Amino acid sequence: MLENLSEADPATIVSNVKLIESLEDTKKASVEIAKQQAVAKETEIIINNLREIYRRVAAEGAMIYFLLIVLNNVNHMYQYSLESFQTFFFKAIEKTAAFDEEEQRVLALRE
């Protein structure tokens, strides 16, 4: 397109249908990209906010897992794999009631 634009005769540039159609297509694509970028920015903000809300649950989950690992030092009977811990962790998430507010759900998950 840039080549067509640079090679176009300034006197007949308005009558060059191929070039005009190419420019219109490019304009439509740029408008669509701008819309998608706006949606992506909004989605990024939502994800970042939710990440911060759920960070406390993740930190407590990690702390509980590493406490279980340390229990092995007390007695070898207390051995837990990451897979078994994940099973219990995800079951707890599934059993926790859904709330309209994410903050309420986090509090319920922490109980």
C-alpha positions as CSV (number, residue, x, y, z in Angstrom):
1,M,0.0,0.0,0.0
2,L,2.8,2.4,0.8
3,E,4.4,1.6,-2.5
4,N,1.2,2.3,-4.3
5,L,0.8,5.6,-2.4
6,S,4.4,6.7,-3.2
7,E,4.1,5.8,-6.9
8,A,0.7,7.4,-7.3
9,D,0.5,10.4,-9.6
10,P,-0.6,13.4,-7.5
11,A,-2.9,14.6,-10.3
12,T,-4.8,11.3,-10.5
13,I,-4.5,10.1,-6.9
14,V,-8.2,10.7,-6.2
15,S,-9.3,8.6,-9.2
16,N,-7.0,5.6,-8.2
17,V,-9.8,3.2,-7.0
18,K,-7.4,0.5,-5.9
19,L,-5.4,2.8,-3.7
20,I,-8.6,4.4,-2.1
21,E,-10.1,1.0,-1.4
22,S,-6.8,-0.1,0.2
23,L,-6.8,3.0,2.4
24,E,-10.4,2.5,3.4
25,D,-9.6,-1.1,4.4
26,T,-6.6,0.0,6.4
27,K,-8.8,2.6,8.2
28,K,-11.4,0.0,9.1
29,A,-8.7,-2.3,10.4
30,S,-7.2,0.5,12.5
31,V,-10.7,1.3,14.0
32,E,-11.2,-2.3,14.8
33,I,-7.8,-2.6,16.4
34,A,-8.5,0.5,18.5
35,K,-11.7,-1.0,19.8
36,Q,-10.0,-4.3,20.7
37,Q,-7.2,-2.4,22.5
38,A,-9.8,-0.6,24.6
39,V,-11.5,-3.9,25.5
40,A,-8.1,-5.4,26.3
41,K,-7.3,-2.4,28.6
42,E,-10.6,-2.9,30.5
43,T,-10.0,-6.6,30.8
44,E,-6.5,-6.0,32.1
45,I,-7.8,-3.7,34.8
46,I,-10.4,-6.2,35.9
47,I,-7.8,-9.1,36.0
48,N,-5.4,-7.0,38.0
49,N,-8.1,-6.0,40.5
50,L,-9.2,-9.6,40.9
51,R,-5.6,-10.8,41.3
52,E,-5.1,-8.4,44.2
53,I,-8.3,-9.5,45.8
54,Y,-7.4,-13.2,45.6
55,R,-3.8,-12.7,46.5
56,R,-4.5,-13.3,50.2
57,V,-6.1,-16.6,49.5
58,A,-3.1,-17.6,47.4
59,A,-0.7,-16.6,50.1
60,E,-2.6,-18.5,52.8
61,G,-2.8,-21.6,50.5
62,A,1.0,-21.5,49.9
63,M,1.6,-21.1,53.7
64,I,-0.6,-24.1,54.5
65,Y,1.1,-26.2,51.8
66,F,4.6,-25.4,53.2
67,L,3.5,-26.0,56.7
68,L,2.3,-29.5,55.6
69,I,5.7,-30.1,54.0
70,V,7.4,-29.1,57.3
71,L,5.2,-31.6,59.2
72,N,7.3,-34.3,57.5
73,N,10.2,-33.2,59.8
74,V,8.0,-34.0,62.9
75,N,7.2,-37.4,61.7
76,H,7.6,-39.1,58.3
77,M,4.0,-40.2,58.4
78,Y,3.0,-36.6,57.5
79,Q,4.0,-36.6,53.9
80,Y,1.8,-34.8,51.4
81,S,2.4,-34.3,47.7
82,L,1.6,-31.1,45.8
83,E,-1.0,-33.1,43.8
84,S,-2.9,-34.2,46.9
85,F,-2.8,-30.7,48.4
86,Q,-4.1,-29.3,45.1
87,T,-7.0,-31.8,45.2
88,F,-8.0,-30.6,48.6
89,F,-7.5,-26.9,47.8
90,F,-9.6,-27.0,44.6
91,K,-12.3,-29.0,46.4
92,A,-12.4,-26.2,49.0
93,I,-12.8,-23.6,46.3
94,E,-15.6,-25.6,44.6
95,K,-17.5,-26.0,47.9
96,T,-17.3,-22.4,48.8
97,A,-20.5,-20.5,48.1
98,A,-20.5,-18.0,45.3
99,F,-21.1,-14.3,46.2
100,D,-21.9,-11.2,44.2
101,E,-18.9,-9.4,45.8
102,E,-15.5,-11.0,45.3
103,E,-14.4,-9.7,48.8
104,Q,-17.1,-11.8,50.4
105,R,-15.9,-14.9,48.5
106,V,-12.3,-14.3,49.6
107,L,-13.4,-14.1,53.2
108,A,-15.4,-17.3,52.8
109,L,-12.4,-19.1,51.2
110,R,-10.2,-18.0,54.1
111,E,-12.5,-19.6,56.7
